[in-house]
Amino acid sequence: MQKVDLVANDFPMRPSRSAEATLDAPPGTGRAPSLPDLGREGIIGRVVGLVGRLTDVQLALLIGAFLFAYGAWPLALTAVPPYQDLPNHLAAATVIAHPERYPEFVFNGFFKTNSALFTWLVVAGNFMSVTVAAKLFALVVLAMNALVMPRFVLALTNSRRKLVIASLFMWPMVHNWFVSMGMLDFALGVPLALLTLILLDQQRKTPSYKRGIFIMLTGACTWYAHVMPLMVVHLLVGIHVLTRRTWIERFAQIKTLAMPLSPVTVLMLVSLYKHFTEPVGEMTGYVVLRDLLPTWELFYNMWAEWFYGFTWLSITTLVPCIFLGVIGIWRAKENVPFFSPIALAALAALFVFSPYITTNWFHVNSRFIPFLWMAFLVRVPDRLPRPLVVALAVCAIPYTIGMGVDFVRLDQDRAKFTAGIPSVPTGARLLPLIFTSKATSENTRSLLHAWGFYVMERQTSAPLLFAHSRSFPVMYREPPPPRFNHLVLESFAPRMGSARWTCDTLRDGGVFTDDCEGAWRGHWAEFWAAATPAYDHVLMWDPTPEAKKLVPASYRVKYEHDRLTIYERVDATAAR
């Protein structure tokens, strides 16, 4: 039988006539069919033959289904996905569902970008628990990633072989870093943007009004999930139009591509206008963040903020990252629809020179990372060396096992953090002070927003809720005192764990004092003077012994175990 080479020959292939004759030989002819022999090459040949009968689209769907099962199975191990920002979003859904308990917040409405997740949580929360709704949304995000990426490569390369080769690099991209972060709206917006590009590519080849309507709908869904992937779509379409050879071609492409996008272009521009005219100052606690990353960290983030999961158990993702990066750079001059060398250079420049953080938008330049990797995916060659194929396949095994292990360990961290929920009464004015936001996870701060589970279960106060921007589900009705603005409050405990921490922070800012410990104690005294009347319960996670000693006597310990301590104000106890 012919030896099957998954790399050097066309894949998938149809069996040769001789092979088909062997497989179909009747009993008693003296020629045993190859499959019952269970020979290695016989089984592979039969599988290749079966796959070879699939159409290109069917093959892409089959690959997508496998990638979805591969990336989504760890969600079955936990009640709540262990995503960093998810508890904050669950808390926002609780605030929206109980406006009478949270007069300090105002609902920003459903018709806005970055709204897909909380709209689903609010609507589905009427029929199921909000945690089940969150898990279902996460599954939809993973399914969209798994199903759209293979179809995207097939559509833009028109190559069955490149589809198969590219799929060898996709396994860490389904449950990517944005999913682990709980940035689920953006994580959904990426495959929706890719789907929009698929339709645009078909539209440029064979324009039709029907497809134009689908482009408008997918573009609107992309905008509703997150505006930034839609901005990237406009960037790529704009570069595609400008790089046509003649003005006649350019105007033709504008008519073909820009017209279906025009309604969502308006939505995008309105969203950007609202973003750039956001209230600052008191609304943001006078926090102004502008952060440009050094070059070496940009290279690190190309891996860490796309391939890397939670811990070093996903270290094998370095293999597809490095080799796909080399392939993408080596073949950068290859011209691919919407991802020309100029478009690739533009995406790279935006990634390098955009800030990492602005006041109302975090991880700004990181949001170009998915599209850079997509530009590399559509540049894969027709063939890869067999050792590399084997390495990519083998590396996928410890990664998926490690993700399952990490899901379980992260859920144990959540259980420790939320163990105090029974000790907190419904409607309590709870002040969370999170001194360290990492436990098991090294690539996310998985406990940063775990206080949101207390809001969800006990409708406690939510002083750390995302609320300083119109882009969030809810917003401050009136700006809180700067000390209790969530941008300020969130960083208070990590910086004030000990006098040494405070001194180091001051020195880093060029501020020196003769009595650093006195200044540290003074800051805590001012803080407690303002917090004690406002909050009847305090949650401290992983506090330092020094910080615990400064808790006022008006609070008593109500629950303490492991790294969690919950205090109750004494007069609150008397009131009950």
KADABEL-V754003 format. One record per pair of residues at least 6 apart in sequence whose C-alpha atoms are under 6 Angstrom apart, sorted by the first residue. I is the first residue (numbers start at 0). J is the second residue. D is the distance in whole Angstrom. If there is no record, write none. Layout:
# KADABEL-V754003
<<I/J/D> <I/J/D>>
This chain:
# KADABEL-V754003
<<6/382/5> <6/383/6> <7/382/6> <10/160/6> <11/47/6> <11/51/5> <12/51/5> <13/48/5> <13/51/5> <14/48/5> <21/32/5> <22/32/5> <33/41/5> <34/41/6> <34/42/6> <59/149/5> <59/150/6> <63/145/5> <63/146/4> <66/145/5> <67/142/6> <67/145/5> <70/173/6> <70/174/6> <73/403/5> <79/130/6> <82/179/5> <82/180/5> <82/181/5> <83/180/5> <83/181/5> <83/444/6> <83/445/4> <84/181/5> <85/181/5> <86/448/6> <86/449/6> <86/451/5> <87/448/6> <87/451/5> <90/451/5> <90/454/6> <90/455/6> <92/121/6> <93/455/6> <103/476/5> <104/474/5> <104/475/5> <104/476/5> <105/473/5> <105/474/5> <105/476/5> <106/473/4> <107/472/5> <107/473/5> <112/222/6> <112/223/4> <112/225/5> <112/226/6> <113/184/6> <113/223/6> <113/224/5> <113/225/4> <114/223/6> <114/224/6> <115/224/5> <116/184/6> <120/132/6> <140/187/5> <141/173/6> <144/173/5> <144/190/6> <145/173/6> <152/162/6> <152/377/5> <153/162/5> <160/381/6> <161/381/5> <165/376/6> <168/319/5> <171/306/5> <175/305/5> <175/306/6> <176/304/5> <176/305/5> <177/186/6> <178/186/6> <184/224/5> <184/225/6> <185/225/5> <188/221/5> <188/224/5> <188/225/5> <188/228/6> <189/228/6> <191/221/5> <192/221/6> <192/228/6> <195/214/6> <195/217/6> <211/259/5> <215/259/5> <215/260/6> <219/263/6> <222/229/6> <235/337/5> <239/337/6> <240/249/5> <243/249/6> <282/467/6> <282/478/5> <283/467/6> <284/481/4> <284/484/5> <287/358/5> <288/357/5> <288/358/5> <289/356/6> <289/357/5> <290/354/5> <290/355/5> <290/356/5> <291/354/5> <291/355/6> <306/316/6> <309/440/5> <309/441/6> <309/442/5> <310/440/5> <310/441/5> <312/401/5> <313/398/5> <315/394/5> <327/375/4> <331/340/6> <332/340/5> <338/374/6> <350/364/5> <350/367/6> <353/364/5> <354/364/6> <355/362/5> <355/363/5> <355/364/5> <356/362/6> <356/363/6> <425/457/4> <425/458/6> <426/458/5> <426/459/5> <427/459/5> <428/459/6> <428/460/5> <428/534/5> <428/535/5> <428/536/6> <429/459/6> <429/460/5> <429/534/6> <429/536/5> <429/537/5> <430/537/5> <430/538/6> <431/537/6> <431/538/5> <432/492/6> <432/538/6> <432/539/5> <433/540/5> <434/492/5> <434/493/5> <434/540/6> <434/541/6> <434/542/6> <436/444/5> <436/446/5> <436/447/5> <437/444/5> <437/445/6> <463/485/5> <466/473/6> <466/474/4> <466/475/6> <467/474/6> <494/500/6> <494/501/6> <495/501/6> <496/543/6> <496/546/6> <498/516/5> <498/519/6> <502/515/6> <535/567/6> <535/568/5> <536/566/5> <536/567/5> <537/565/6> <537/566/5> <538/565/5> <539/564/5> <540/562/6> <540/563/5> <541/562/5> <553/568/6> <553/569/6> <554/566/6> <554/567/5> <554/568/4> <554/569/6> <555/566/5> <555/567/5> <556/565/6> <556/566/4> <557/565/6> <557/566/5> <557/567/6> <558/564/6> <558/565/5>>
